């Protein structure tokens, strides 16, 4: 049977027609915004400590505007046309929409939950916001209204990214050590067929997708970057970051070409540069000591990388050609910005927005239709492969049954010969039974001594438990340094994981223990080892009480 026949022409035709229409619309859109391309980049840096956004002109590496937004801004995403910047205000439970032409807030979208990460789809028509309660709010970029909310089942969502070639959205879940994948084209929200969880490293923070949509990169606070294959939703590589015991990757950005991935290491004050083809770190860009870099983004050309430094209230500009810091720009307090916060020069032609919006909507609609057609083709191809595999399996089963029948006939002939041999073996077994009976009598005699041995083992176990308790007290009472703090962190994390598994993440004791653990991580990140050990000990003792009851 020939299983390699080409698919009917109607399948390839669907893809071709959709591709032509999308291409024509993309050409129209390109003509409208061509004046923006090639201009110097602008970085929109959220300062969580001063409740504003610093606008940096990449041509001069200076702050040209400071825009007041809501309280505790964290995430920033610039749309593909660089006409809007979306800022999440976690304490105000809102999103500020910045008009990049006027450099002012044009509207504020209320969410009712604490937003963290934010991302815009490739068409610029939808804005996805990751909320602290594990939900994702979807904002219509045309009306600035919340049009949908996905309930992911996650515990603490953080950063978020959108696949540029499919309707899938990826967000990190800090507490569960997972990346959650959402099929945003599904109108029914999350279900086992539209949302998936991918285990990654410890405490995932930043996330980014390459331009072709084939790989997702996740920065894990535990010292690694996870590389996910978007076709299989599986981790295909884990890249170690940093050289010290407490390496702490936070932010991540993928170059526009997709060949390089940039990762901030807040503990070592560096930016690791990963070569995507081999998933290896090719260099580490040093930043000023004490910077504690967090957020990172590239400009639309990939020539400059901008890094928000938490402790020094600056933004470092890195030349991608030389991997060196070429400028340090003072900004607001705690520039903990996450997301694609760098865009091109804003367009000043207001009339273009009205023309771009319907074209973007058409592109988005056609991309969804194309994705649905491709899914249908993939399903039919899989069904064909399954049918061919079933036929092959049945053929193999028939051959196997024929072989087994011949073997059974041969075995039947051997049974008569084996019967005579069994009679001889029976005589020998009777002799062995007599020997075993003697051994049973001996074992019964030994059984009488087991209670005393068991009592001794219980005594030894009590002694060991007292020794372990003493060692735990010595660990948390030792003089704190980075190594002691790291060991305390691991001990507390182990107990927290067990307590969460026992009573669930929503238990008030586990929530309090998680709060203490997060404060310990913050103190560890800031170099306050003694305080970190105290917080980890509190976590450890709370979880011990949970596990004992």
BELZI-V218729 format. One record per helix or strand of 3 or more residues. SS is the DSSP state (~ for helix, > for strand). FROM is the first residue (numbers start at 0). TO is the last residue. If there is no record, write none. Layout:
ss->{SS & SS}
from->{FROM & FROM}
to->{TO & TO}
This chain:
ss->{~ & > & > & > & > & > & > & > & > & > & > & > & > & > & > & > & > & > & > & > & > & > & > & > & > & > & > & > & ~ & ~ & ~ & ~ & ~}
from->{8 & 41 & 51 & 61 & 72 & 83 & 93 & 103 & 114 & 125 & 134 & 144 & 156 & 167 & 177 & 194 & 203 & 214 & 223 & 233 & 248 & 259 & 269 & 279 & 292 & 303 & 313 & 323 & 349 & 449 & 481 & 507 & 528}
to->{32 & 46 & 56 & 67 & 77 & 88 & 98 & 109 & 119 & 130 & 139 & 150 & 161 & 172 & 182 & 198 & 208 & 219 & 228 & 239 & 253 & 264 & 274 & 285 & 297 & 308 & 318 & 329 & 446 & 476 & 502 & 525 & 547}
